[in-house]
Amino acid sequence: MTVVLKLGGRVAADAVRGALAEVDGPVVIVHGAGPQITAGMELRGISPTFVAGRRVTTSEVLEVVREGLTAVNEEVCRVIGDDAVGLFGDEIGLRAHHVRELGLVGEPVPSAPPAIVEALAAGRVPVVAPLAAGPLNVNADEAAAALAVGLGAERILFVTDVPGVLLDGELASVLPADEAEAGLAEGRFEGGIVPKLMAAVQAARGGVRASIGSTEVPA
């Protein structure tokens, strides 16, 4: 059964070998590029714009996003070697609902792009940059969850630079989806763990075993 690995831009190239070593079977990798995109925007002098706390993506910002994702995608593929297949979601039919108030932003929906299915059937490792048809900028955690559900994956693992989810200062070994949602609503989590938890909940409720580091998030 297929396993989806979500790698953050900060750890992608460094973590990919170790993450693959822990998986037995077909693997799909979805990566972010947060630090690379931030650096690219600063270099171009682009100040982020927000609507209700969510970042707006203009055509200029989307260019920077693609550049950052391209750099990470190429590096991850280089580390994996000949088995890797670099893919961009907008080119292979990754689907998303357009969130128009945020510009060129989409919320991914479950899908199984043929290019990913074909790569897996050939015994290769799809390395997916999270853009959606449009093109639209999509959150990498959400994209990974949507692909995991759409592909009918057995498991999704969010690989991060932290050991797992901290709850009241303690590392949680298990955090059920209902408790995760309640904690999110109460503001008990903040920062980068928030979109990962939301995506893990989505995946778990879509029938995929989900974990963030060593924290399992069952439905």
C-alpha positions as CSV (number, residue, x, y, z in Angstrom):
1,M,0.0,0.0,0.0
2,T,1.1,3.5,-0.8
3,V,2.6,5.8,1.8
4,V,2.6,9.6,1.4
5,L,5.5,11.5,2.9
6,K,5.1,15.3,3.5
7,L,8.5,17.0,3.8
8,G,8.9,20.7,4.7
9,G,11.1,22.9,2.7
10,R,13.4,23.4,5.6
11,V,14.1,19.6,6.0
12,A,13.2,18.1,2.6
13,A,16.6,17.3,1.2
14,D,18.2,16.4,4.5
15,A,15.3,14.2,5.7
16,V,14.3,12.3,2.5
17,R,16.8,9.5,2.8
18,G,15.9,8.7,6.4
19,A,12.2,9.0,5.7
20,L,12.4,6.6,2.8
21,A,14.4,4.1,4.8
22,E,11.4,3.8,7.2
23,V,8.9,2.9,4.5
24,D,8.4,-0.4,2.9
25,G,6.5,-0.1,-0.3
26,P,5.4,2.5,-2.8
27,V,6.0,6.1,-1.7
28,V,4.8,9.5,-2.9
29,I,6.6,12.6,-1.6
30,V,5.0,16.0,-1.3
31,H,7.3,18.9,-0.3
32,G,7.0,22.5,0.7
33,A,9.4,25.4,0.2
34,G,8.5,27.9,2.9
35,P,11.9,29.2,3.7
36,Q,12.9,29.4,0.0
37,I,9.7,31.3,-0.9
38,T,10.2,33.7,2.0
39,A,13.8,34.4,0.9
40,G,12.7,34.8,-2.7
41,M,10.0,37.4,-1.7
42,E,12.5,39.3,0.4
43,L,15.0,39.3,-2.5
44,R,12.4,40.8,-4.8
45,G,11.2,43.3,-2.1
46,I,7.6,41.8,-2.1
47,S,5.7,42.4,1.1
48,P,3.1,39.8,2.0
49,T,-0.6,40.7,2.0
50,F,-3.1,39.0,4.3
51,V,-6.9,38.7,4.3
52,A,-8.4,37.5,7.6
53,G,-4.9,36.2,8.6
54,R,-4.4,34.2,5.4
55,R,-1.7,35.1,2.8
56,V,-2.7,36.4,-0.6
57,T,-1.0,35.0,-3.7
58,T,-0.6,37.4,-6.7
59,S,0.8,36.4,-10.0
60,E,4.1,37.9,-8.9
61,V,4.1,35.9,-5.7
62,L,3.2,32.7,-7.6
63,E,6.3,33.1,-9.7
64,V,8.4,33.2,-6.5
65,V,6.5,30.2,-5.2
66,R,7.2,28.2,-8.3
67,E,10.9,29.1,-8.2
68,G,11.2,28.0,-4.6
69,L,9.3,24.7,-5.2
70,T,11.5,24.1,-8.3
71,A,14.7,24.4,-6.2
72,V,13.4,22.0,-3.5
73,N,12.0,19.5,-6.0
74,E,15.2,19.3,-7.9
75,E,17.3,18.8,-4.8
76,V,15.0,16.1,-3.4
77,C,15.1,14.3,-6.8
78,R,18.9,14.6,-6.8
79,V,19.1,13.0,-3.4
80,I,16.8,10.1,-4.3
81,G,18.5,9.4,-7.6
82,D,17.2,7.9,-10.8
83,D,14.0,6.5,-9.2
84,A,12.7,10.0,-8.6
85,V,10.1,11.6,-10.8
86,G,9.7,15.4,-10.3
87,L,6.1,16.5,-10.8
88,F,4.3,19.8,-10.5
89,G,0.7,19.6,-9.3
90,D,-0.6,22.1,-11.8
91,E,0.9,20.2,-14.7
92,I,-0.5,16.8,-13.7
93,G,-4.1,17.8,-12.7
94,L,-3.9,18.2,-8.9
95,R,-7.4,19.6,-8.2
96,A,-8.4,22.4,-5.8
97,H,-11.2,24.8,-5.1
98,H,-10.3,28.4,-6.0
99,V,-10.3,30.7,-2.9
100,R,-10.8,33.9,-4.9
101,E,-10.5,36.3,-2.0
102,L,-6.9,35.1,-1.5
103,G,-6.0,35.6,-5.2
104,L,-4.3,32.6,-6.8
105,V,-4.9,30.2,-3.9
106,G,-6.7,26.9,-3.8
107,E,-7.9,24.4,-1.3
108,P,-6.9,20.9,-2.5
109,V,-9.5,18.2,-3.0
110,P,-8.8,14.5,-3.1
111,S,-7.5,13.4,-6.5
112,A,-5.3,10.7,-8.0
113,P,-3.4,12.4,-10.9
114,P,-2.6,9.8,-13.6
115,A,1.1,10.8,-13.7
116,I,1.5,9.8,-10.0
117,V,-0.4,6.5,-10.5
118,E,1.8,5.7,-13.5
119,A,5.0,6.5,-11.7
120,L,4.1,4.3,-8.8
121,A,3.1,1.5,-11.2
122,A,6.6,1.8,-12.7
123,G,8.2,1.4,-9.3
124,R,9.4,5.0,-9.1
125,V,9.1,7.7,-6.5
126,P,6.9,10.7,-7.4
127,V,8.2,13.9,-5.9
128,V,5.3,16.4,-6.0
129,A,5.5,20.2,-5.8
130,P,2.2,21.5,-4.4
131,L,0.6,23.7,-7.0
132,A,-2.9,23.0,-8.3
133,A,-4.5,23.3,-11.7
134,G,-5.1,27.0,-12.5
135,P,-2.3,27.4,-11.5
136,L,-3.1,27.9,-7.9
137,N,-0.9,28.1,-4.8
138,V,-1.9,25.4,-2.3
139,N,-0.7,24.5,1.2
140,A,1.7,21.6,1.0
141,D,0.2,19.8,4.1
142,E,-3.3,20.1,2.6
143,A,-2.0,18.9,-0.8
144,A,-0.3,15.9,0.8
145,A,-3.5,14.9,2.7
146,A,-5.7,15.4,-0.4
147,L,-3.4,13.2,-2.5
148,A,-3.3,10.5,0.3
149,V,-7.1,10.3,0.4
150,G,-7.4,10.4,-3.4
151,L,-4.8,7.7,-4.0
152,G,-6.3,5.5,-1.2
153,A,-2.9,5.5,0.6
154,E,-2.4,3.4,3.6
155,R,-0.5,6.1,5.5
156,I,0.6,9.7,5.5
157,L,3.6,10.8,7.5
158,F,4.3,14.5,8.1
159,V,8.1,14.7,8.5
160,T,9.1,17.8,10.4
161,D,12.1,19.3,12.3
162,V,10.2,18.6,15.6
163,P,9.6,15.1,17.2
164,G,5.8,15.4,17.0
165,V,2.9,17.3,18.5
166,L,3.3,19.0,21.9
167,L,0.2,19.1,24.0
168,D,0.5,21.1,27.2
169,G,4.3,20.9,26.9
170,E,4.3,17.1,26.5
171,L,4.9,15.1,23.4
172,A,1.7,13.3,22.5
173,S,2.0,9.8,21.2
174,V,-1.7,9.7,20.2
175,L,-3.9,12.7,19.5
176,P,-7.4,11.6,18.2
177,A,-8.9,13.8,15.4
178,D,-11.7,15.0,17.7
179,E,-9.2,16.2,20.3
180,A,-7.0,17.7,17.7
181,E,-9.9,19.7,16.3
182,A,-11.0,20.8,19.8
183,G,-7.5,21.9,20.6
184,L,-7.2,23.9,17.4
185,A,-10.6,25.6,18.1
186,E,-9.4,26.5,21.6
187,G,-6.1,28.0,20.2
188,R,-3.9,25.4,22.0
189,F,-1.7,25.0,19.0
190,E,0.1,27.6,17.0
191,G,2.6,28.1,14.2
192,G,3.5,25.4,11.6
193,I,1.9,22.6,13.5
194,V,-1.6,24.0,12.9
195,P,-1.8,23.3,9.1
196,K,-0.2,19.9,9.7
197,L,-2.8,19.0,12.3
198,M,-5.7,20.2,10.1
199,A,-4.3,18.1,7.2
200,A,-3.7,15.0,9.4
201,V,-7.3,15.2,10.6
202,Q,-8.5,15.5,7.0
203,A,-6.5,12.5,6.0
204,A,-7.5,10.4,9.0
205,R,-11.2,11.0,8.4
206,G,-10.6,10.1,4.7
207,G,-9.4,6.6,5.8
208,V,-5.7,7.2,5.8
209,R,-3.5,6.4,8.9
210,A,-1.9,9.8,9.8
211,S,1.0,10.8,11.9
212,I,3.0,13.9,12.6
213,G,6.5,12.8,13.6
214,S,5.9,10.2,16.4
215,T,2.3,11.5,17.1
216,E,-0.4,9.3,15.6
217,V,-3.7,11.2,14.7
218,P,-6.4,8.5,14.4
219,A,-9.9,9.3,13.2
